[in-house]
Amino acid sequence: LLVCTLVCAGPVAAVCTFGAGSGEPTLQSVFDSTLGNGALNAADCIADDRTWSVPAQLDATIVIELAGFAAQNRFGVYSADSPRERLTLFDGPDAAGADSTVQFAATGGGYRISVNGRAEGTLHGDRLGFFLATPTGDTFYSDLSLNGDRFDHLYAYRGTGGDFVGGPLAGTAFATGMYLLAFEDLVAKKADRDYQDFVALLDFGVPVPVPASIWLLGVALMLSFVATRMHTIVLKPSWD
């Protein structure tokens, strides 16, 4: 029942809306070119995933960046419990195809973080979110309640199970443990609402290691079951 509660309950869908555009490729056209026509509907984003449980490992890849601030924007992770604790994963010079591997090691109320094998700091709490910081001094969070303009700057999409057919991830799967995060990088009163200013793929597919004690318990239960079966077979009377 617990497994079904965690796995079977899918994310809540929302209807995401977009602005008229400014002649740039739309987010839908980005999805069509990278995942195939119609494979993912840009209007069908998810409403409930504003923060995520800390995984053992997170792989992040820039899919596309179509913004005037592209050379200066910064993208990273923050602690949902303490949003001022932030760690940049990509900055201005990074472009489509850039990737980072982030590892989290539990330590007394928080996690030591290493990026691409290099120790970077600590985040407290057991949930995290993502941010986009712009050169105008604005920082936009996946949790929209943290945004100064109270505007939703992030649309999130969960993996469909299909494959990427174009872009830097061509030939790899868009698995259900993955998310596409699509950001709008202008404040609400100036936003064109295209949500393709910065698009990144986040892979949460690496499972959290199961404690050794759980494995030992599982082995003990299995041995107990086998012993019981063997005992039953030995003592079963013959009716022939």
MIKE-801947 format. One line per 4 residues: number of its first residue (from 0); for each residue x, y, z of N, C-alpha, C. Coordinates in steps of 0.02 Angstrom, whole numbers, plus 32768, in hexadecimal, padded with zeros to 4 digits. Each point is the difference from the previous one (the first is absolute). Layout:
<pts>
NUM> X:Y:Z:X:Y:Z:X:Y:Z ~ ...
</pts>
This chain:
<pts>
0> 8029:7FC4:8000:7FD7:803C:8000:802B:803F:8000 ~ 8036:7FFF:802A:802D:803A:8003:8021:800C:7FBD ~ 8018:7FC9:7FE0:8020:8006:7FBF:7FD1:801E:7FCD ~ 7FC0:7FE8:8001:7FCF:801A:7FD0:7FF2:8049:800D
4> 7FFE:8014:8041:7FF4:8045:8011:8036:802D:7FE4 ~ 803F:7FE9:8002:8038:8028:7FE8:8007:7FFF:7FB5 ~ 7FF1:7FC7:7FE1:800E:7FF8:7FB9:7FC2:800B:7FD5 ~ 7FC6:7FE7:8017:7FC5:8002:7FD6:7FE0:8045:7FFD
8> 800A:8029:8034:7FE3:8043:8000:8028:802D:7FD3 ~ 7FE4:8013:7FC7:8024:8029:7FD0:7FFD:8049:8012 ~ 8027:802A:7FE0:8000:8047:800D:7FBF:8020:7FEA ~ 7FED:8036:8021:7FC3:8024:7FEE:800F:802B:7FC4
12> 7FD5:7FFC:7FCD:800B:8026:7FC3:7FE3:8046:8005 ~ 801F:802E:7FDE:7FE6:8044:7FFD:7FFE:8015:7FB6 ~ 7FD8:8032:7FF2:7FFE:801A:7FBB:802B:803F:8000 ~ 803A:7FFB:7FDF:802E:8038:7FFD:7FF2:802A:7FC3
16> 8002:8042:800A:7FF1:802E:7FC9:803F:8027:7FED ~ 7FFF:801A:7FC4:803B:8022:7FE4:7FEC:8043:7FE2 ~ 8032:802C:7FF8:7FF4:8040:7FE0:7FFE:7FFA:7FB5 ~ 7FF8:8038:7FDF:7FF9:8001:7FB7:8041:7FEF:7FDD
20> 8039:8006:8024:8040:7FF0:7FE1:801F:803D:7FE0 ~ 8041:7FF9:7FF1:8024:8039:7FE4:8028:7FEB:7FC2 ~ 7FE8:7FCE:7FDD:8022:7FE8:7FC4:8033:7FCA:800D ~ 800E:7FF2:8040:802E:7FCA:8012:7FDB:7FBD:7FFE
24> 8025:7FC9:7FFD:7FDF:7FBE:8005:7FD8:7FFB:8040 ~ 7FC6:7FE2:7FFD:7FD6:7FF6:803B:8019:7FC4:8028 ~ 7FE9:7FFA:803E:8012:7FC6:8027:7FE6:7FC1:7FDF ~ 7FC4:8004:7FE2:7FE5:7FC6:7FDE:802D:7FEA:7FC6
28> 801A:8030:7FDB:802D:7FEE:7FC8:8041:7FE1:801A ~ 8016:8017:803C:803B:7FE2:801E:7FF2:7FB7:8012 ~ 7FC6:7FF3:801D:7FEE:7FBB:8011:7FF9:7FD5:7FC1 ~ 7FE1:801C:7FCC:7FF7:7FDA:7FC3:8042:7FEE:7FE0
32> 8030:802D:8002:8040:7FF4:7FDF:802D:7FD1:8028 ~ 7FF6:7FFF:8042:802B:7FD5:802A:7FE1:7FBD:8011 ~ 7FBD:7FFE:8004:7FDE:7FC2:8014:7FD4:7FE2:7FC9 ~ 7FF6:8025:7FC9:7FD5:7FE9:7FCA:7FBE:8024:8003
36> 7FE2:800A:7FC6:7FC1:8026:7FFC:7FCA:7FE1:802B ~ 7FE4:8029:802C:7FC7:7FEA:8029:8012:7FD2:8039 ~ 803F:7FF1:800B:8013:7FD1:8035:7FF4:801F:8045 ~ 8005:8042:8006:7FF5:8023:803F:7FDD:8041:7FF2
40> 7FC7:800A:8021:7FD8:803D:7FF6:8017:8034:8033 ~ 8016:8039:7FE7:8019:8034:802C:7FCB:801B:802F ~ 7FC0:7FF8:7FEE:7FCA:8018:802C:7FF5:7FD2:803C ~ 8019:7FC3:7FFB:7FF3:7FCE:8035:803A:7FFC:8031
44> 800E:8037:8022:8034:7FFE:8032:7FE3:7FE3:8041 ~ 8029:7FF8:8032:7FE9:7FE4:8040:7FFF:8036:8035 ~ 7FCE:7FFB:802B:7FF4:8036:802F:801E:7FF5:8045 ~ 800C:7FC1:8012:8010:7FF2:8046:804A:7FF9:8010
48> 802A:7FF8:7FCE:8047:7FF5:800E:8026:8043:8001 ~ 7FFC:8021:8039:8024:803F:8009:8043:7FF4:8023 ~ 8002:7FCC:802A:803E:7FEC:8020:8005:7FB4:7FFB ~ 803C:7FE6:8007:800D:7FB9:7FF7:8025:7FE4:803C
52> 7FF4:7FC0:8010:8028:7FDF:8033:8048:7FFB:7FE9 ~ 802F:8009:802E:8046:7FFD:7FEF:8011:7FB9:7FE9 ~ 801C:7FF8:7FC4:8013:7FBD:7FE8:8048:7FF0:8014 ~ 8016:7FC3:7FF2:8046:7FF0:800B:802B:8024:7FCD
56> 7FE6:8005:7FC3:8025:8021:7FCA:7FCF:8020:7FD0 ~ 8014:8039:7FE5:7FD7:8025:7FD1:802C:8010:7FC4 ~ 7FE6:7FF2:7FC4:8024:8012:7FC3:7FD9:8038:7FDD ~ 8021:8037:7FF1:7FE0:803A:7FE1:8022:800E:7FBD
60> 7FD6:800F:7FCD:801A:800F:7FBD:7FD9:803B:7FE4 ~ 8023:8030:7FE2:7FDE:8037:7FDE:7FE7:7FE6:7FBC ~ 7FBE:8007:7FF4:7FE3:7FEB:7FC1:8003:8038:7FCD ~ 7FEC:803C:8016:8001:803A:7FD3:7FFE:8040:8029
64> 801B:8035:7FE5:7FFC:8041:8022:7FF7:8035:7FCB ~ 7FC4:801F:7FFF:7FEF:8033:7FCF:7FEE:8040:8024 ~ 8033:8024:8016:7FF3:803C:8028:8035:8034:7FF4 ~ 7FEB:8040:8006:8030:8036:7FFB:8032:7FFD:8038
68> 7FEC:7FE2:8038:802C:7FFA:803A:8028:7FBF:8000 ~ 7FFF:7FDC:7FC9:801E:7FBD:7FFE:8049:7FFF:8018 ~ 8025:8034:7FF1:8047:8001:8012:800B:8012:8049 ~ 7FCA:8010:8024:8008:8017:8045:7FD3:7FDB:8032
72> 7FCD:7FDE:7FE8:7FD3:7FDC:802E:8025:7FCA:8026 ~ 7FE9:7FF2:803D:801B:7FC9:8028:7FC7:7FD3:8016 ~ 800C:7FC0:7FFC:7FCE:7FCE:8014:801E:7FD3:8036 ~ 7FD6:7FF0:8031:801B:7FD5:8035:7FCA:7FE3:802D
76> 8017:7FE6:8038:7FD5:7FDE:8030:8001:8026:8042 ~ 7FC7:7FFE:8023:7FFD:8021:8041:7FDC:7FD3:8032 ~ 800B:800D:8040:7FDE:7FDA:8035:7FB9:801B:8008 ~ 7FCE:7FD3:7FFD:7FBB:8016:800A:7FF5:8019:8047
80> 8026:7FE7:8030:7FFA:8016:8045:8024:8042:800E ~ 8033:800D:7FD8:8028:803D:800A:8014:801B:7FBB ~ 7FD2:8022:7FDD:800C:8014:7FBA:803E:802A:7FF4 ~ 801B:801F:8034:803D:8027:7FF7:803D:7FD3:7FF4
84> 7FF8:7FC0:8010:8036:7FCF:7FF3:7FF8:7FE9:7FB8 ~ 802A:801B:7FD5:7FFB:7FF2:7FB8:8043:7FEA:7FE5 ~ 7FFD:7FD7:7FCD:803D:7FE8:7FDF:7FF6:8004:7FB5 ~ 802C:8025:7FDE:7FFB:8008:7FB7:801A:7FC1:7FDD
88> 7FD8:7FE7:7FD0:8015:7FC7:7FD8:8018:8015:7FBA ~ 7FE0:8034:7FE5:8014:801B:7FBF:8001:804C:8003 ~ 8032:801E:7FDF:8000:8049:7FFB:8005:8015:7FB8 ~ 8008:8041:7FF4:7FFD:801D:7FBE:8022:7FDB:7FC7
92> 8040:7FEF:8007:8024:7FE0:7FC8:7FE5:7FBB:7FEE ~ 7FDB:7FE0:802C:7FE5:7FBD:7FF2:7FC7:8005:7FCE ~ 7FFF:7FD2:7FD0:7FCD:8001:7FCC:7FE1:7FBA:7FF9 ~ 7FD4:7FF9:7FCE:7FDE:7FC1:7FF4:8031:7FC6:7FFE
96> 7FF1:7FCB:8024:802C:7FC6:8003:802B:7FFE:803D ~ 800A:8039:8022:8027:8000:803E:7FDC:7FD6:8034 ~ 8025:7FDA:8027:7FE0:7FD6:8032:8027:8001:8042 ~ 7FDC:7FF2:8036:801E:7FFD:8042:7FE4:7FC3:8025
100> 802B:7FDE:8025:7FEB:7FC8:802A:8008:8016:8049 ~ 7FC8:8000:8024:7FFF:8018:8045:7FF4:7FC4:802E ~ 802A:7FF8:8031:7FF8:7FC9:8030:7FF2:801D:8046 ~ 7FD2:7FDE:8024:7FEB:8017:8041:8011:7FCB:8034
104> 8025:8013:8033:8012:7FD3:8036:7FE3:801A:8041 ~ 7FD3:7FD9:801F:7FDE:8016:803D:8031:800E:8038 ~ 7FF3:8037:8025:802A:8012:8039:7FD8:802C:802F ~ 7FED:7FE7:803A:7FE1:8026:8035:7FD1:8037:7FED
108> 7FC6:7FF0:7FE5:7FCE:8033:7FEF:8009:8020:7FBC ~ 8030:7FE8:7FDA:800A:801C:7FBE:8027:7FD0:7FD4 ~ 801B:801B:7FCA:8024:7FD7:7FCF:803F:8024:7FE9 ~ 8038:7FDC:8001:803D:8019:7FE0:7FF7:7FF6:7FB5
112> 8011:8032:7FDA:7FF5:7FFE:7FB8:8042:8003:7FDB ~ 8007:7FD4:7FCE:8038:8004:7FD2:7FE5:8004:7FB9 ~ 8020:8028:7FD8:7FEC:800A:7FBA:8039:7FEA:7FD4 ~ 7FF2:7FCF:7FD5:8034:7FE4:7FD4:803E:7FEB:8028
116> 7FF2:7FE2:803B:8037:7FE6:8029:8023:8032:802C ~ 7FEA:803F:7FFF:8021:8034:8028:7FD1:8017:8038 ~ 8018:7FFF:803E:7FD7:8014:8039:7FED:804A:7FF9 ~ 7FBF:800F:800B:7FE9:8044:7FF5:7FDE:8020:803D
120> 7FEB:7FD9:8031:7FDF:801E:8039:7FCB:7FD3:801D ~ 7FD2:801F:8026:7FCC:7FDA:8023:7FBD:8023:7FF8 ~ 7FCB:7FD8:7FF6:7FBC:8019:8001:7FDC:7FDD:803A ~ 7FD8:8026:8025:7FDB:7FE4:8038:7FB9:7FEE:7FEC
124> 7FE3:7FD0:8023:7FBD:7FE9:7FF0:8002:7FC5:7FD0 ~ 7FC5:7FE2:7FF4:7FFD:7FC5:7FD5:7FDA:800B:7FBF ~ 7FF3:8040:7FF0:7FE1:8010:7FC0:8025:8038:7FDE ~ 7FFF:8000:7FBE:8024:8033:7FDA:7FD4:801B:7FC9
128> 8014:803B:7FE8:7FDF:801F:7FC7:8035:801A:7FD1 ~ 7FEA:8021:7FCA:802F:801A:7FCE:7FF2:804A:7FF3 ~ 8035:8024:7FEF:7FF9:8048:7FF6:8023:8015:7FBF ~ 7FEA:8039:7FE7:8021:8022:7FC8:800D:8047:8016
132> 803F:8015:8000:8013:8044:8014:8015:8027:7FC2 ~ 7FE9:803E:7FFA:800D:8028:7FC4:802F:803A:8012 ~ 801E:801F:7FCE:802E:8038:800D:7FDE:803F:8019 ~ 7FBD:8001:7FFF:7FDC:803A:801A:7FF9:7FFD:804C
136> 8019:7FCA:801E:7FFC:7FF9:8048:7FC3:7FD8:8017 ~ 7FDA:7FE5:7FD1:7FC5:7FD9:8012:8012:7FB6:8005 ~ 7FE1:7FDE:802F:8008:7FB8:8007:7FBA:7FE1:8000 ~ 7FF5:7FD1:7FD3:7FBE:7FE1:7FFA:8006:7FB7:8016
140> 7FD1:7FEB:802B:8003:7FBF:8020:7FCA:7FD1:7FE4 ~ 800D:7FBF:8006:7FCD:7FCF:7FEC:7FC3:8006:802D ~ 8008:8013:803E:7FC8:800E:802D:7FEC:8048:7FF5 ~ 7FC9:800B:7FDD:7FED:8043:7FEB:7FF2:802E:803B
144> 7FF1:7FE5:803B:7FF3:802A:803B:803E:8027:8015 ~ 803B:7FEB:7FE8:803E:8022:8011:8011:8038:7FCF ~ 7FDB:8004:7FC9:800E:8033:7FCE:7FE4:8043:8015 ~ 802A:8035:7FFC:7FEA:8042:8015:7FC4:8019:7FDA
148> 7FF8:7FEE:7FC0:7FC7:8017:7FD9:7FC4:7FD1:8004 ~ 8007:7FCA:8027:7FCC:7FCE:8009:7FE8:7FE3:7FBD ~ 802E:7FFE:7FD1:7FF1:7FE6:7FBD:8022:7FBC:7FF8 ~ 7FDE:7FD3:7FDD:801C:7FBD:7FF5:8033:8003:7FC7
152> 803F:7FFB:8011:8035:8004:7FCE:8017:7FBB:7FE8 ~ 7FE1:7FCB:8019:8015:7FBD:7FED:7FC5:7FD5:7FEC ~ 8006:7FDF:7FC8:7FD2:7FCA:7FED:8029:7FBF:8001 ~ 7FE5:7FCD:8020:8024:7FC0:8007:7FD9:7FC9:7FDC
156> 8025:7FD1:7FE3:7FE3:7FC9:7FDA:8023:7FBF:8013 ~ 7FD8:7FCD:8011:801D:7FC1:8014:800C:7FD3:7FC3 ~ 8033:7FD4:8005:8013:7FD4:7FCA:7FC6:7FD7:7FE5 ~ 7FFF:7FF7:7FBE:7FCA:7FDB:7FDF:8012:7FB7:7FF4
160> 8040:7FEF:8007:8016:7FBC:7FF0:8017:7FF9:7FB8 ~ 7FF7:8035:7FD8:8017:7FFF:7FBB:804A:8012:7FFB ~ 8017:800A:7FC2:8047:8010:7FF4:8007:8047:7FE5 ~ 8038:801F:800F:8012:803F:7FDF:8016:7FF0:7FB9
164> 7FE6:8025:7FD0:8011:7FF3:7FBA:802D:8037:7FE3 ~ 8009:8036:8025:802A:8037:7FE8:801F:8025:803A ~ 802C:8030:7FF0:8020:8027:8035:8038:7FDA:8021 ~ 801C:801B:8036:803B:7FE2:8020:7FF3:7FBD:8020
168> 7FC0:7FEE:800A:7FEF:7FC0:8022:7FE6:7FCC:7FD0 ~ 8007:800C:7FBF:7FE6:7FD1:7FCD:801A:7FB9:800D ~ 7FD2:7FD0:7FFD:8013:7FBA:8009:7FFA:7FE8:8048 ~ 7FEF:802D:802E:7FF7:7FEC:8046:7FB6:8003:8012
172> 7FEE:7FDE:8037:7FBA:7FFB:8014:7FEC:803B:802C ~ 7FC1:8016:7FF7:7FE2:8031:802E:7FD7:7FD7:8032 ~ 8023:7FE1:802F:7FE3:7FD0:802F:7FD3:8023:8033 ~ 7FD6:7FD8:8021:7FD0:801D:802F:8020:801C:803F
176> 803F:7FF1:800C:8024:801E:8038:8021:8041:7FEE ~ 7FF0:801B:7FC5:801E:803E:7FE8:7FCC:8037:7FFC ~ 801A:803E:8001:7FD5:803B:7FF8:8021:8030:7FD0 ~ 7FD7:8020:7FD7:8016:803A:7FDA:7FE8:803E:8024
180> 802D:802E:800F:7FEF:803E:8021:8008:8039:7FCE ~ 7FCB:8026:7FF5:8000:8035:7FCD:7FF4:8043:8023 ~ 802F:802E:7FFA:7FFD:803F:8025:7FEE:803C:7FD3 ~ 7FDD:802F:801E:7FF7:8044:7FE6:802E:802D:802A
184> 802D:8026:7FDE:8033:8024:8025:7FF6:804C:8007 ~ 7FC3:8018:7FF3:7FF0:8047:800A:7FCB:8008:8035 ~ 8003:8036:8026:7FCE:800D:8034:7FBB:8005:7FDF ~ 7FCC:7FF5:8028:7FBD:7FF9:7FE6:7FEB:8039:7FD2
188> 800F:803E:8013:7FE8:8038:7FD8:8024:8007:7FBC ~ 8039:7FDD:7FF9:8024:8002:7FC0:8000:7FBD:7FDD ~ 7FE8:7FCC:8020:8006:7FBC:7FE6:7FD9:7FF7:7FBE ~ 8020:7FDC:7FD1:7FDD:7FEE:7FC3:7FE0:7FBB:8005
192> 800B:7FDE:8039:7FDF:7FC1:8010:800C:7FCA:7FCB ~ 803E:7FFB:7FE9:800F:7FCC:7FCF:801D:7FC1:8020 ~ 801D:8005:803B:8019:7FC8:8028:8033:7FD4:7FDB ~ 8025:801E:7FD2:8037:7FDB:7FE0:8042:8025:8009
196> 7FFF:8030:8031:803E:8026:800D:8037:7FD3:801A ~ 7FED:7FCE:8028:8030:7FD0:801A:7FDB:7FBF:800C ~ 8013:7FCB:7FDD:7FDF:7FBE:8008:8036:7FCD:8013 ~ 7FF5:7FDF:8038:8031:7FCE:8018:7FDD:7FBE:800E
200> 8025:7FCA:7FF7:7FE8:7FBD:8011:801E:7FED:8043 ~ 7FD6:7FE9:802F:8016:7FE8:8041:7FF0:7FB6:8005 ~ 8032:7FD9:800F:7FF8:7FB7:8006:8005:7FEC:804A ~ 7FC7:7FEE:801C:7FFD:7FE8:8046:8000:7FB4:8002
204> 8013:7FE0:7FCA:7FF8:7FB8:7FF9:8030:7FD6:802A ~ 8033:801F:801E:802F:7FD9:8028:7FE1:7FF4:8045 ~ 7FF4:7FC1:8013:7FDE:7FF1:803F:802B:8010:803D ~ 7FDE:8013:8036:8023:800A:8040:8016:7FBD:801A
208> 8040:7FF7:8013:8017:7FBF:8018:7FD7:7FE7:803B ~ 7FEF:7FBF:7FFF:7FDB:7FE2:8038:8031:7FF0:8037 ~ 7FF1:8013:8040:802E:7FF2:8037:8011:7FB6:8004 ~ 803E:7FF1:8014:8016:7FBA:8003:7FD4:7FD7:802E
212> 7FE6:801F:8035:7FD6:7FDB:8030:7FC1:7FE6:7FDE ~ 7FE6:8026:7FCF:7FC4:7FEA:7FDC:8010:7FC2:7FD6 ~ 803A:8003:7FDF:8014:7FC6:7FD8:8008:7FC2:802D ~ 8020:800A:803B:800A:7FC7:802D:7FBD:7FE4:8018
216> 7FD0:802C:800D:7FBE:7FE9:8015:7FE0:7FD8:7FC8 ~ 8007:8019:7FC1:7FE3:7FDC:7FC8:801F:7FBB:7FF8 ~ 8042:7FFC:8007:8021:7FBF:7FFA:7FE9:7FD1:8037 ~ 7FF9:801A:803D:7FEB:7FD6:8038:7FBA:7FE5:7FF5
220> 7FD3:802C:7FE7:7FBC:7FE9:7FF2:7FFE:7FCC:7FC9 ~ 802A:8009:7FCD:8002:7FD0:7FCA:801A:7FBC:8018 ~ 8035:8001:802A:801C:7FC2:801B:7FCD:7FDD:802D ~ 7FDB:8029:8026:7FCC:7FE4:802B:7FCA:7FDE:7FD8
224> 7FEC:8021:7FC8:7FCD:7FE3:7FD5:8018:7FBF:7FE1 ~ 803F:7FFF:7FE8:801B:7FC3:7FE1:8004:7FC8:8033 ~ 8016:8011:803D:8005:7FCD:8034:7FBC:7FE3:8010 ~ 7FCE:802A:8003:7FBC:7FE9:800F:7FE7:7FD2:7FCA
228> 800D:8013:7FC1:7FEA:7FD6:7FC8:8022:7FBC:8002 ~ 8041:8000:800E:8025:7FC1:8003:7FE6:7FD5:8039 ~ 7FF0:8020:8039:7FE6:7FDB:8039:7FBC:7FE1:7FEE ~ 7FD7:8026:7FDC:7FBF:7FE8:7FEC:8006:7FC4:7FD2
232> 802E:8004:7FD1:8009:7FCA:7FD0:8017:7FC0:8023 ~ 802E:8007:8031:801A:7FC5:8023:7FCA:7FDE:8029 ~ 7FD4:8027:8020:7FCF:7FE4:802D:7FBE:7FEE:7FDF ~ 7FF7:8011:7FC0:7FC1:7FF3:7FE0:7FF6:7FB4:7FF8
236> 7FC9:7FE5:801A:7FF6:7FB7:7FFB:7FEF:7FEC:7FB9 ~ 800F:7FC2:7FF1:7FF0:7FE5:7FBE:7FBE:7FDA:8004 ~ 7FD3:800E:7FD0:7FC0:7FDF:7FFF:7FFC:7FCA:7FCB ~ 803A:7FF1:7FE2:8001:7FCB:7FCC:7FFD:7FBB:8020
</pts>
